[in-house]
């Protein structure tokens, strides 16, 4: 098994599943990234929570920026 590493996907130009269904291939402006089916299944579970967390973080950032701006006025 290979060592775990961080993967950055900067853009998605296309998605493809290998003919045997084992890998999801992500094409973009980086070298093609291949996720094994088990990793893809884990991503499907994790992404909704990550998306909700990002939305809450962005809302908190906007609220903090509004508070900083209102103190200057």
N, CA, C and O atoms as a Tripos MOL2 file, in Angstrom:
@<TRIPOS>MOLECULE
protein
  292   291    73     0     0
PROTEIN
NO_CHARGES

@<TRIPOS>ATOM
      1 N           0.8540   -1.1710    0.0000 N.3       1 UNK1
      2 CA          0.0000    0.0000    0.0000 C.3       1 UNK1
      3 C           0.8960    1.2280    0.0000 C.2       1 UNK1
      4 O           1.9440    1.2280    0.6460 O.2       1 UNK1
      5 N           0.5020    2.2690   -0.7110 N.am      2 UNK2
      6 CA          1.2950    3.4900   -0.7580 C.3       2 UNK2
      7 C           1.0640    4.3250    0.4970 C.2       2 UNK2
      8 O           0.0720    4.1500    1.2040 O.2       2 UNK2
      9 N           1.9960    5.2310    0.7560 N.am      3 UNK3
     10 CA          1.8740    6.1150    1.9070 C.3       3 UNK3
     11 C           0.7360    7.1050    1.6880 C.2       3 UNK3
     12 O           0.5130    7.5510    0.5620 O.2       3 UNK3
     13 N           0.0110    7.4570    2.7600 N.am      4 UNK4
     14 CA         -1.0390    8.4580    2.6120 C.3       4 UNK4
     15 C          -0.4130    9.8160    2.3050 C.2       4 UNK4
     16 O           0.6740   10.1320    2.7870 O.2       4 UNK4
     17 N          -1.0990   10.5990    1.5130 N.am      5 UNK5
     18 CA         -0.6130   11.9250    1.1880 C.3       5 UNK5
     19 C          -1.7950   12.8510    0.9560 C.2       5 UNK5
     20 O          -2.9260   12.4070    0.7550 O.2       5 UNK5
     21 N          -1.5120   14.1340    0.9880 N.am      6 UNK6
     22 CA         -2.5390   15.1330    0.7470 C.3       6 UNK6
     23 C          -2.6900   15.3280   -0.7530 C.2       6 UNK6
     24 O          -1.7010   15.4180   -1.4790 O.2       6 UNK6
     25 N          -3.9300   15.3920   -1.2080 N.am      7 UNK7
     26 CA         -4.2060   15.6010   -2.6230 C.3       7 UNK7
     27 C          -4.9590   16.9110   -2.7750 C.2       7 UNK7
     28 O          -5.9670   17.1390   -2.1060 O.2       7 UNK7
     29 N          -4.4700   17.7580   -3.6470 N.am      8 UNK8
     30 CA         -5.1490   19.0160   -3.9540 C.3       8 UNK8
     31 C          -5.7370   18.9340   -5.3460 C.2       8 UNK8
     32 O          -5.0310   18.6240   -6.3060 O.2       8 UNK8
     33 N          -7.0180   19.2080   -5.4610 N.am      9 UNK9
     34 CA         -7.6850   19.2670   -6.7540 C.3       9 UNK9
     35 C          -8.0700   20.7240   -6.9650 C.2       9 UNK9
     36 O          -8.9600   21.2460   -6.2930 O.2       9 UNK9
     37 N          -7.3910   21.3750   -7.9060 N.am     10 UNK10
     38 CA         -7.5980   22.7990   -8.1320 C.3      10 UNK10
     39 C          -8.7590   23.0810   -9.0810 C.2      10 UNK10
     40 O          -9.3960   24.1310   -8.9950 O.2      10 UNK10
     41 N          -9.0240   22.1660   -9.9610 N.am     11 UNK11
     42 CA        -10.1600   22.3290  -10.8620 C.3      11 UNK11
     43 C         -10.6100   20.9600  -11.3340 C.2      11 UNK11
     44 O          -9.8400   20.0000  -11.3500 O.2      11 UNK11
     45 N         -11.8590   20.8970  -11.7130 N.am     12 UNK12
     46 CA        -12.4070   19.6480  -12.2460 C.3      12 UNK12
     47 C         -12.9100   19.9310  -13.6490 C.2      12 UNK12
     48 O         -13.8870   20.6530  -13.8500 O.2      12 UNK12
     49 N         -12.2150   19.3430  -14.6160 N.am     13 UNK13
     50 CA        -12.6140   19.4930  -16.0080 C.3      13 UNK13
     51 C         -13.4890   18.3480  -16.4790 C.2      13 UNK13
     52 O         -14.2230   18.4770  -17.4580 O.2      13 UNK13
     53 N         -13.4070   17.2280  -15.7800 N.am     14 UNK14
     54 CA        -14.2160   16.0780  -16.1400 C.3      14 UNK14
     55 C         -14.0210   14.9540  -15.1420 C.2      14 UNK14
     56 O         -12.9840   14.8560  -14.4860 O.2      14 UNK14
     57 N         -15.0230   14.1170  -15.0400 N.am     15 UNK15
     58 CA        -14.9950   12.9500  -14.1580 C.3      15 UNK15
     59 C         -15.2010   11.7130  -15.0070 C.2      15 UNK15
     60 O         -15.9190   11.7390  -16.0070 O.2      15 UNK15
     61 N         -14.5750   10.6500  -14.6020 N.am     16 UNK16
     62 CA        -14.6920    9.4010  -15.3490 C.3      16 UNK16
     63 C         -14.5470    8.2450  -14.3680 C.2      16 UNK16
     64 O         -13.7360    8.3120  -13.4440 O.2      16 UNK16
     65 N         -15.3140    7.2040  -14.5590 N.am     17 UNK17
     66 CA        -15.1770    5.9870  -13.7660 C.3      17 UNK17
     67 C         -14.5270    4.9400  -14.6640 C.2      17 UNK17
     68 O         -14.9190    4.7640  -15.8170 O.2      17 UNK17
     69 N         -13.5270    4.2470  -14.1170 N.am     18 UNK18
     70 CA        -12.8690    3.2190  -14.9130 C.3      18 UNK18
     71 C         -13.8740    2.1280  -15.2780 C.2      18 UNK18
     72 O         -14.8980    1.9700  -14.6140 O.2      18 UNK18
     73 N         -13.5790    1.3910  -16.3180 N.am     19 UNK19
     74 CA        -14.5270    0.3870  -16.8170 C.3      19 UNK19
     75 C         -14.8590   -0.6730  -15.7720 C.2      19 UNK19
     76 O         -15.9570   -1.2290  -15.7910 O.2      19 UNK19
     77 N         -13.9350   -0.9600  -14.8650 N.am     20 UNK20
     78 CA        -14.2240   -1.9610  -13.8300 C.3      20 UNK20
     79 C         -14.9060   -1.3410  -12.6150 C.2      20 UNK20
     80 O         -15.2770   -2.0580  -11.6860 O.2      20 UNK20
     81 N         -15.0780   -0.0170  -12.6080 N.am     21 UNK21
     82 CA        -15.7840    0.6550  -11.5290 C.3      21 UNK21
     83 C         -14.9790    0.8410  -10.2590 C.2      21 UNK21
     84 O         -15.5250    1.2430   -9.2320 O.2      21 UNK21
     85 N         -13.6850    0.5510  -10.3170 N.am     22 UNK22
     86 CA        -12.8580    0.6170   -9.1160 C.3      22 UNK22
     87 C         -12.3520    2.0210   -8.8090 C.2      22 UNK22
     88 O         -12.0950    2.3370   -7.6470 O.2      22 UNK22
     89 N         -12.2010    2.8790   -9.8340 N.am     23 UNK23
     90 CA        -11.5980    4.1850   -9.6200 C.3      23 UNK23
     91 C         -12.4350    5.2930  -10.2400 C.2      23 UNK23
     92 O         -13.0140    5.1300  -11.3140 O.2      23 UNK23
     93 N         -12.4860    6.4270   -9.5390 N.am     24 UNK24
     94 CA        -13.0380    7.6600  -10.0730 C.3      24 UNK24
     95 C         -11.8530    8.5000  -10.5040 C.2      24 UNK24
     96 O         -10.9800    8.8000   -9.6900 O.2      24 UNK24
     97 N         -11.8070    8.8830  -11.7680 N.am     25 UNK25
     98 CA        -10.7230    9.7000  -12.2970 C.3      25 UNK25
     99 C         -11.2070   11.1380  -12.4030 C.2      25 UNK25
    100 O         -12.2750   11.4060  -12.9550 O.2      25 UNK25
    101 N         -10.4110   12.0610  -11.8680 N.am     26 UNK26
    102 CA        -10.7480   13.4860  -11.9130 C.3      26 UNK26
    103 C          -9.7280   14.1680  -12.8070 C.2      26 UNK26
    104 O          -8.5330   14.1770  -12.5100 O.2      26 UNK26
    105 N         -10.2080   14.7360  -13.8990 N.am     27 UNK27
    106 CA         -9.3550   15.4400  -14.8560 C.3      27 UNK27
    107 C          -9.5240   16.9400  -14.6380 C.2      27 UNK27
    108 O         -10.6330   17.4140  -14.3920 O.2      27 UNK27
    109 N          -8.4430   17.6720  -14.7270 N.am     28 UNK28
    110 CA         -8.4920   19.1230  -14.5690 C.3      28 UNK28
    111 C          -7.1570   19.7190  -14.9490 C.2      28 UNK28
    112 O          -6.4340   19.1710  -15.7800 O.2      28 UNK28
    113 N          -6.8230   20.8730  -14.3210 N.am     29 UNK29
    114 CA         -5.5500   21.5090  -14.6630 C.3      29 UNK29
    115 C          -4.3990   20.9700  -13.8200 C.2      29 UNK29
    116 O          -3.3200   21.5620  -13.8150 O.2      29 UNK29
    117 N          -4.5960   19.8840  -13.1210 N.am     30 UNK30
    118 CA         -3.5540   19.1690  -12.3990 C.3      30 UNK30
    119 C          -3.4520   17.7800  -13.0230 C.2      30 UNK30
    120 O          -4.3250   17.3980  -13.8020 O.2      30 UNK30
    121 N          -2.4170   17.0220  -12.7050 N.am     31 UNK31
    122 CA         -2.3860   15.6430  -13.2110 C.3      31 UNK31
    123 C          -3.6630   14.8980  -12.7860 C.2      31 UNK31
    124 O          -4.2360   15.1900  -11.7360 O.2      31 UNK31
    125 N          -4.0920   13.9590  -13.5900 N.am     32 UNK32
    126 CA         -5.3080   13.2110  -13.2810 C.3      32 UNK32
    127 C          -5.1980   12.5600  -11.9080 C.2      32 UNK32
    128 O          -4.1920   11.9330  -11.5770 O.2      32 UNK32
    129 N          -6.2490   12.7210  -11.1240 N.am     33 UNK33
    130 CA         -6.3170   12.1500   -9.7780 C.3      33 UNK33
    131 C          -7.2330   10.9390   -9.8440 C.2      33 UNK33
    132 O          -8.3210   11.0090  -10.4180 O.2      33 UNK33
    133 N          -6.7990    9.8310   -9.2610 N.am     34 UNK34
    134 CA         -7.6010    8.6060   -9.2370 C.3      34 UNK34
    135 C          -7.9420    8.2690   -7.7890 C.2      34 UNK34
    136 O          -7.0520    8.0570   -6.9650 O.2      34 UNK34
    137 N          -9.2270    8.2210   -7.4900 N.am     35 UNK35
    138 CA         -9.6920    7.8170   -6.1690 C.3      35 UNK35
    139 C         -10.2480    6.4050   -6.2540 C.2      35 UNK35
    140 O         -11.0620    6.1050   -7.1270 O.2      35 UNK35
    141 N          -9.8120    5.5410   -5.3510 N.am     36 UNK36
    142 CA        -10.3870    4.2040   -5.2730 C.3      36 UNK36
    143 C         -11.8430    4.3300   -4.8140 C.2      36 UNK36
    144 O         -12.1990    5.2730   -4.1080 O.2      36 UNK36
    145 N         -12.6500    3.4030   -5.2080 N.am     37 UNK37
    146 CA        -14.0810    3.4220   -4.8790 C.3      37 UNK37
    147 C         -14.3240    3.5950   -3.3830 C.2      37 UNK37
    148 O         -15.2420    4.3180   -2.9950 O.2      37 UNK37
    149 N         -13.5290    2.9530   -2.5390 N.am     38 UNK38
    150 CA        -13.7250    3.0600   -1.0870 C.3      38 UNK38
    151 C         -13.4800    4.4930   -0.6060 C.2      38 UNK38
    152 O         -14.1790    4.9740    0.2860 O.2      38 UNK38
    153 N         -12.4980    5.1730   -1.1890 N.am     39 UNK39
    154 CA        -12.2260    6.5710   -0.8170 C.3      39 UNK39
    155 C         -13.3700    7.4540   -1.3000 C.2      39 UNK39
    156 O         -13.8130    8.3540   -0.5870 O.2      39 UNK39
    157 N         -13.8440    7.1930   -2.5080 N.am     40 UNK40
    158 CA        -14.9520    7.9690   -3.0520 C.3      40 UNK40
    159 C         -16.1900    7.8140   -2.1740 C.2      40 UNK40
    160 O         -16.9010    8.7890   -1.9310 O.2      40 UNK40
    161 N         -16.4540    6.6040   -1.6990 N.am     41 UNK41
    162 CA        -17.5960    6.3910   -0.8050 C.3      41 UNK41
    163 C         -17.4430    7.2070    0.4740 C.2      41 UNK41
    164 O         -18.4150    7.7950    0.9500 O.2      41 UNK41
    165 N         -16.2290    7.2520    1.0410 N.am     42 UNK42
    166 CA        -15.9760    8.0570    2.2370 C.3      42 UNK42
    167 C         -16.1820    9.5390    1.9490 C.2      42 UNK42
    168 O         -16.7220   10.2610    2.7870 O.2      42 UNK42
    169 N         -15.7600   10.0000    0.7790 N.am     43 UNK43
    170 CA        -15.9580   11.4030    0.3990 C.3      43 UNK43
    171 C         -17.4380   11.7550    0.3120 C.2      43 UNK43
    172 O         -17.8480   12.8370    0.7320 O.2      43 UNK43
    173 N         -18.2320   10.8500   -0.2280 N.am     44 UNK44
    174 CA        -19.6670   11.1100   -0.3360 C.3      44 UNK44
    175 C         -20.3060   11.3040    1.0320 C.2      44 UNK44
    176 O         -21.2490   12.0820    1.1780 O.2      44 UNK44
    177 N         -19.7960   10.6030    2.0240 N.am     45 UNK45
    178 CA        -20.3090   10.7410    3.3850 C.3      45 UNK45
    179 C         -19.8070   12.0390    4.0130 C.2      45 UNK45
    180 O         -20.5620   12.7150    4.7110 O.2      45 UNK45
    181 N         -18.5480   12.3980    3.7760 N.am     46 UNK46
    182 CA        -17.9300   13.5490    4.4370 C.3      46 UNK46
    183 C         -18.2860   14.8900    3.8090 C.2      46 UNK46
    184 O         -18.3550   15.8920    4.5210 O.2      46 UNK46
    185 N         -18.5120   14.9400    2.5140 N.am     47 UNK47
    186 CA        -18.7050   16.2270    1.8320 C.3      47 UNK47
    187 C         -19.8980   17.0460    2.3350 C.2      47 UNK47
    188 O         -19.7550   18.2590    2.4860 O.2      47 UNK47
    189 N         -21.0610   16.4520    2.6010 N.am     48 UNK48
    190 CA        -22.1630   17.2770    3.1100 C.3      48 UNK48
    191 C         -21.8100   17.9740    4.4230 C.2      48 UNK48
    192 O         -22.1650   19.1370    4.6160 O.2      48 UNK48
    193 N         -21.1190   17.2810    5.3250 N.am     49 UNK49
    194 CA        -20.7130   17.9010    6.5850 C.3      49 UNK49
    195 C         -19.6960   19.0010    6.3480 C.2      49 UNK49
    196 O         -19.7620   20.0500    6.9890 O.2      49 UNK49
    197 N         -18.7560   18.7820    5.4400 N.am     50 UNK50
    198 CA        -17.7490   19.8020    5.1280 C.3      50 UNK50
    199 C         -18.4160   21.0180    4.5170 C.2      50 UNK50
    200 O         -18.0630   22.1520    4.8420 O.2      50 UNK50
    201 N         -19.3690   20.7930    3.6430 N.am     51 UNK51
    202 CA        -20.0880   21.8970    3.0050 C.3      51 UNK51
    203 C         -20.8530   22.7070    4.0380 C.2      51 UNK51
    204 O         -20.8210   23.9370    4.0010 O.2      51 UNK51
    205 N         -21.5380   22.0440    4.9580 N.am     52 UNK52
    206 CA        -22.2770   22.7510    6.0060 C.3      52 UNK52
    207 C         -21.3330   23.5230    6.9100 C.2      52 UNK52
    208 O         -21.6440   24.6430    7.3170 O.2      52 UNK52
    209 N         -20.1930   22.9440    7.2260 N.am     53 UNK53
    210 CA        -19.2100   23.6060    8.0710 C.3      53 UNK53
    211 C         -18.6620   24.8480    7.3870 C.2      53 UNK53
    212 O         -18.5020   25.8900    8.0230 O.2      53 UNK53
    213 N         -18.3730   24.7440    6.0870 N.am     54 UNK54
    214 CA        -17.8640   25.8940    5.3410 C.3      54 UNK54
    215 C         -18.9030   27.0050    5.3060 C.2      54 UNK54
    216 O         -18.5590   28.1790    5.4490 O.2      54 UNK54
    217 N         -20.1550   26.6530    5.1200 N.am     55 UNK55
    218 CA        -21.2220   27.6480    5.0740 C.3      55 UNK55
    219 C         -21.3270   28.3650    6.4130 C.2      55 UNK55
    220 O         -21.4800   29.5860    6.4510 O.2      55 UNK55
    221 N         -21.2470   27.6180    7.5150 N.am     56 UNK56
    222 CA        -21.2920   28.2430    8.8470 C.3      56 UNK56
    223 C         -20.0820   29.1350    9.0550 C.2      56 UNK56
    224 O         -20.2170   30.2350    9.5900 O.2      56 UNK56
    225 N         -18.8980   28.6870    8.6440 N.am     57 UNK57
    226 CA        -17.6760   29.4790    8.8000 C.3      57 UNK57
    227 C         -17.7610   30.7690    8.0010 C.2      57 UNK57
    228 O         -17.3720   31.8290    8.4910 O.2      57 UNK57
    229 N         -18.2690   30.6900    6.7690 N.am     58 UNK58
    230 CA        -18.3930   31.8800    5.9370 C.3      58 UNK58
    231 C         -19.3910   32.8530    6.5430 C.2      58 UNK58
    232 O         -19.1680   34.0630    6.5150 O.2      58 UNK58
    233 N         -20.4880   32.3420    7.0890 N.am     59 UNK59
    234 CA        -21.4900   33.2080    7.7200 C.3      59 UNK59
    235 C         -20.8870   33.8790    8.9460 C.2      59 UNK59
    236 O         -21.1430   35.0580    9.1900 O.2      59 UNK59
    237 N         -20.0960   33.1510    9.7190 N.am     60 UNK60
    238 CA        -19.4390   33.7250   10.8870 C.3      60 UNK60
    239 C         -18.4310   34.7890   10.4970 C.2      60 UNK60
    240 O         -18.3140   35.8140   11.1690 O.2      60 UNK60
    241 N         -17.6980   34.5510    9.4080 N.am     61 UNK61
    242 CA        -16.7300   35.5400    8.9300 C.3      61 UNK61
    243 C         -17.4320   36.8290    8.5170 C.2      61 UNK61
    244 O         -16.9500   37.9230    8.8080 O.2      61 UNK61
    245 N         -18.5740   36.7000    7.8370 N.am     62 UNK62
    246 CA        -19.3250   37.8980    7.4180 C.3      62 UNK62
    247 C         -19.8420   38.6520    8.6340 C.2      62 UNK62
    248 O         -19.7860   39.8810    8.6730 O.2      62 UNK62
    249 N         -20.3440   37.9240    9.6260 N.am     63 UNK63
    250 CA        -20.8670   38.5690   10.8310 C.3      63 UNK63
    251 C         -19.7440   39.2930   11.5720 C.2      63 UNK63
    252 O         -19.9390   40.4100   12.0520 O.2      63 UNK63
    253 N         -18.5760   38.6690   11.6670 N.am     64 UNK64
    254 CA        -17.4360   39.3120   12.3260 C.3      64 UNK64
    255 C         -16.9940   40.5520   11.5630 C.2      64 UNK64
    256 O         -16.6640   41.5670   12.1760 O.2      64 UNK64
    257 N         -16.9830   40.4840   10.2340 N.am     65 UNK65
    258 CA        -16.6080   41.6480    9.4330 C.3      65 UNK65
    259 C         -17.6200   42.7790    9.6300 C.2      65 UNK65
    260 O         -17.2370   43.9450    9.7140 O.2      65 UNK65
    261 N         -18.9100   42.4390    9.7060 N.am     66 UNK66
    262 CA        -19.9300   43.4570    9.9250 C.3      66 UNK66
    263 C         -19.7370   44.1310   11.2800 C.2      66 UNK66
    264 O         -19.8800   45.3480   11.3950 O.2      66 UNK66
    265 N         -19.4140   43.3440   12.3070 N.am     67 UNK67
    266 CA        -19.1970   43.9130   13.6470 C.3      67 UNK67
    267 C         -17.9810   44.8380   13.6420 C.2      67 UNK67
    268 O         -18.0160   45.9070   14.2520 O.2      67 UNK67
    269 N         -16.9050   44.4380   12.9590 N.am     68 UNK68
    270 CA        -15.7140   45.2850   12.9170 C.3      68 UNK68
    271 C         -16.0220   46.5930   12.1960 C.2      68 UNK68
    272 O         -15.5490   47.6520   12.6100 O.2      68 UNK68
    273 N         -16.8000   46.5340   11.1360 N.am     69 UNK69
    274 CA        -17.1480   47.7270   10.3770 C.3      69 UNK69
    275 C         -18.0420   48.6380   11.1900 C.2      69 UNK69
    276 O         -17.8690   49.8560   11.1460 O.2      69 UNK69
    277 N         -18.9910   48.0920   11.9310 N.am     70 UNK70
    278 CA        -19.9290   48.9260   12.6940 C.3      70 UNK70
    279 C         -19.2360   49.6380   13.8490 C.2      70 UNK70
    280 O         -19.6880   50.7040   14.2670 O.2      70 UNK70
    281 N         -18.1500   49.0760   14.3740 N.am     71 UNK71
    282 CA        -17.4180   49.7300   15.4600 C.3      71 UNK71
    283 C         -16.6560   50.9550   14.9660 C.2      71 UNK71
    284 O         -16.3800   51.8680   15.7430 O.2      71 UNK71
    285 N         -16.3140   50.9800   13.6860 N.am     72 UNK72
    286 CA        -15.5640   52.1190   13.1270 C.3      72 UNK72
    287 C         -16.4500   53.3110   12.8630 C.2      72 UNK72
    288 O         -15.9810   54.4490   12.8450 O.2      72 UNK72
    289 N         -17.7270   53.0580   12.6580 N.am     73 UNK73
    290 CA        -18.6410   54.1500   12.2780 C.3      73 UNK73
    291 C         -18.9430   55.0640   13.4310 C.2      73 UNK73
    292 O         -19.6940   56.0270   13.2750 O.2      73 UNK73
@<TRIPOS>BOND
     1     1     2 1
     2     2     3 1
     3     3     4 2
     4     3     5 am
     5     5     6 1
     6     6     7 1
     7     7     8 2
     8     7     9 am
     9     9    10 1
    10    10    11 1
    11    11    12 2
    12    11    13 am
    13    13    14 1
    14    14    15 1
    15    15    16 2
    16    15    17 am
    17    17    18 1
    18    18    19 1
    19    19    20 2
    20    19    21 am
    21    21    22 1
    22    22    23 1
    23    23    24 2
    24    23    25 am
    25    25    26 1
    26    26    27 1
    27    27    28 2
    28    27    29 am
    29    29    30 1
    30    30    31 1
    31    31    32 2
    32    31    33 am
    33    33    34 1
    34    34    35 1
    35    35    36 2
    36    35    37 am
    37    37    38 1
    38    38    39 1
    39    39    40 2
    40    39    41 am
    41    41    42 1
    42    42    43 1
    43    43    44 2
    44    43    45 am
    45    45    46 1
    46    46    47 1
    47    47    48 2
    48    47    49 am
    49    49    50 1
    50    50    51 1
    51    51    52 2
    52    51    53 am
    53    53    54 1
    54    54    55 1
    55    55    56 2
    56    55    57 am
    57    57    58 1
    58    58    59 1
    59    59    60 2
    60    59    61 am
    61    61    62 1
    62    62    63 1
    63    63    64 2
    64    63    65 am
    65    65    66 1
    66    66    67 1
    67    67    68 2
    68    67    69 am
    69    69    70 1
    70    70    71 1
    71    71    72 2
    72    71    73 am
    73    73    74 1
    74    74    75 1
    75    75    76 2
    76    75    77 am
    77    77    78 1
    78    78    79 1
    79    79    80 2
    80    79    81 am
    81    81    82 1
    82    82    83 1
    83    83    84 2
    84    83    85 am
    85    85    86 1
    86    86    87 1
    87    87    88 2
    88    87    89 am
    89    89    90 1
    90    90    91 1
    91    91    92 2
    92    91    93 am
    93    93    94 1
    94    94    95 1
    95    95    96 2
    96    95    97 am
    97    97    98 1
    98    98    99 1
    99    99   100 2
   100    99   101 am
   101   101   102 1
   102   102   103 1
   103   103   104 2
   104   103   105 am
   105   105   106 1
   106   106   107 1
   107   107   108 2
   108   107   109 am
   109   109   110 1
   110   110   111 1
   111   111   112 2
   112   111   113 am
   113   113   114 1
   114   114   115 1
   115   115   116 2
   116   115   117 am
   117   117   118 1
   118   118   119 1
   119   119   120 2
   120   119   121 am
   121   121   122 1
   122   122   123 1
   123   123   124 2
   124   123   125 am
   125   125   126 1
   126   126   127 1
   127   127   128 2
   128   127   129 am
   129   129   130 1
   130   130   131 1
   131   131   132 2
   132   131   133 am
   133   133   134 1
   134   134   135 1
   135   135   136 2
   136   135   137 am
   137   137   138 1
   138   138   139 1
   139   139   140 2
   140   139   141 am
   141   141   142 1
   142   142   143 1
   143   143   144 2
   144   143   145 am
   145   145   146 1
   146   146   147 1
   147   147   148 2
   148   147   149 am
   149   149   150 1
   150   150   151 1
   151   151   152 2
   152   151   153 am
   153   153   154 1
   154   154   155 1
   155   155   156 2
   156   155   157 am
   157   157   158 1
   158   158   159 1
   159   159   160 2
   160   159   161 am
   161   161   162 1
   162   162   163 1
   163   163   164 2
   164   163   165 am
   165   165   166 1
   166   166   167 1
   167   167   168 2
   168   167   169 am
   169   169   170 1
   170   170   171 1
   171   171   172 2
   172   171   173 am
   173   173   174 1
   174   174   175 1
   175   175   176 2
   176   175   177 am
   177   177   178 1
   178   178   179 1
   179   179   180 2
   180   179   181 am
   181   181   182 1
   182   182   183 1
   183   183   184 2
   184   183   185 am
   185   185   186 1
   186   186   187 1
   187   187   188 2
   188   187   189 am
   189   189   190 1
   190   190   191 1
   191   191   192 2
   192   191   193 am
   193   193   194 1
   194   194   195 1
   195   195   196 2
   196   195   197 am
   197   197   198 1
   198   198   199 1
   199   199   200 2
   200   199   201 am
   201   201   202 1
   202   202   203 1
   203   203   204 2
   204   203   205 am
   205   205   206 1
   206   206   207 1
   207   207   208 2
   208   207   209 am
   209   209   210 1
   210   210   211 1
   211   211   212 2
   212   211   213 am
   213   213   214 1
   214   214   215 1
   215   215   216 2
   216   215   217 am
   217   217   218 1
   218   218   219 1
   219   219   220 2
   220   219   221 am
   221   221   222 1
   222   222   223 1
   223   223   224 2
   224   223   225 am
   225   225   226 1
   226   226   227 1
   227   227   228 2
   228   227   229 am
   229   229   230 1
   230   230   231 1
   231   231   232 2
   232   231   233 am
   233   233   234 1
   234   234   235 1
   235   235   236 2
   236   235   237 am
   237   237   238 1
   238   238   239 1
   239   239   240 2
   240   239   241 am
   241   241   242 1
   242   242   243 1
   243   243   244 2
   244   243   245 am
   245   245   246 1
   246   246   247 1
   247   247   248 2
   248   247   249 am
   249   249   250 1
   250   250   251 1
   251   251   252 2
   252   251   253 am
   253   253   254 1
   254   254   255 1
   255   255   256 2
   256   255   257 am
   257   257   258 1
   258   258   259 1
   259   259   260 2
   260   259   261 am
   261   261   262 1
   262   262   263 1
   263   263   264 2
   264   263   265 am
   265   265   266 1
   266   266   267 1
   267   267   268 2
   268   267   269 am
   269   269   270 1
   270   270   271 1
   271   271   272 2
   272   271   273 am
   273   273   274 1
   274   274   275 1
   275   275   276 2
   276   275   277 am
   277   277   278 1
   278   278   279 1
   279   279   280 2
   280   279   281 am
   281   281   282 1
   282   282   283 1
   283   283   284 2
   284   283   285 am
   285   285   286 1
   286   286   287 1
   287   287   288 2
   288   287   289 am
   289   289   290 1
   290   290   291 1
   291   291   292 2
@<TRIPOS>SUBSTRUCTURE
     1 UNK1         2 RESIDUE 1 A UNK
     2 UNK2         6 RESIDUE 1 A UNK
     3 UNK3        10 RESIDUE 1 A UNK
     4 UNK4        14 RESIDUE 1 A UNK
     5 UNK5        18 RESIDUE 1 A UNK
     6 UNK6        22 RESIDUE 1 A UNK
     7 UNK7        26 RESIDUE 1 A UNK
     8 UNK8        30 RESIDUE 1 A UNK
     9 UNK9        34 RESIDUE 1 A UNK
    10 UNK10       38 RESIDUE 1 A UNK
    11 UNK11       42 RESIDUE 1 A UNK
    12 UNK12       46 RESIDUE 1 A UNK
    13 UNK13       50 RESIDUE 1 A UNK
    14 UNK14       54 RESIDUE 1 A UNK
    15 UNK15       58 RESIDUE 1 A UNK
    16 UNK16       62 RESIDUE 1 A UNK
    17 UNK17       66 RESIDUE 1 A UNK
    18 UNK18       70 RESIDUE 1 A UNK
    19 UNK19       74 RESIDUE 1 A UNK
    20 UNK20       78 RESIDUE 1 A UNK
    21 UNK21       82 RESIDUE 1 A UNK
    22 UNK22       86 RESIDUE 1 A UNK
    23 UNK23       90 RESIDUE 1 A UNK
    24 UNK24       94 RESIDUE 1 A UNK
    25 UNK25       98 RESIDUE 1 A UNK
    26 UNK26      102 RESIDUE 1 A UNK
    27 UNK27      106 RESIDUE 1 A UNK
    28 UNK28      110 RESIDUE 1 A UNK
    29 UNK29      114 RESIDUE 1 A UNK
    30 UNK30      118 RESIDUE 1 A UNK
    31 UNK31      122 RESIDUE 1 A UNK
    32 UNK32      126 RESIDUE 1 A UNK
    33 UNK33      130 RESIDUE 1 A UNK
    34 UNK34      134 RESIDUE 1 A UNK
    35 UNK35      138 RESIDUE 1 A UNK
    36 UNK36      142 RESIDUE 1 A UNK
    37 UNK37      146 RESIDUE 1 A UNK
    38 UNK38      150 RESIDUE 1 A UNK
    39 UNK39      154 RESIDUE 1 A UNK
    40 UNK40      158 RESIDUE 1 A UNK
    41 UNK41      162 RESIDUE 1 A UNK
    42 UNK42      166 RESIDUE 1 A UNK
    43 UNK43      170 RESIDUE 1 A UNK
    44 UNK44      174 RESIDUE 1 A UNK
    45 UNK45      178 RESIDUE 1 A UNK
    46 UNK46      182 RESIDUE 1 A UNK
    47 UNK47      186 RESIDUE 1 A UNK
    48 UNK48      190 RESIDUE 1 A UNK
    49 UNK49      194 RESIDUE 1 A UNK
    50 UNK50      198 RESIDUE 1 A UNK
    51 UNK51      202 RESIDUE 1 A UNK
    52 UNK52      206 RESIDUE 1 A UNK
    53 UNK53      210 RESIDUE 1 A UNK
    54 UNK54      214 RESIDUE 1 A UNK
    55 UNK55      218 RESIDUE 1 A UNK
    56 UNK56      222 RESIDUE 1 A UNK
    57 UNK57      226 RESIDUE 1 A UNK
    58 UNK58      230 RESIDUE 1 A UNK
    59 UNK59      234 RESIDUE 1 A UNK
    60 UNK60      238 RESIDUE 1 A UNK
    61 UNK61      242 RESIDUE 1 A UNK
    62 UNK62      246 RESIDUE 1 A UNK
    63 UNK63      250 RESIDUE 1 A UNK
    64 UNK64      254 RESIDUE 1 A UNK
    65 UNK65      258 RESIDUE 1 A UNK
    66 UNK66      262 RESIDUE 1 A UNK
    67 UNK67      266 RESIDUE 1 A UNK
    68 UNK68      270 RESIDUE 1 A UNK
    69 UNK69      274 RESIDUE 1 A UNK
    70 UNK70      278 RESIDUE 1 A UNK
    71 UNK71      282 RESIDUE 1 A UNK
    72 UNK72      286 RESIDUE 1 A UNK
    73 UNK73      290 RESIDUE 1 A UNK
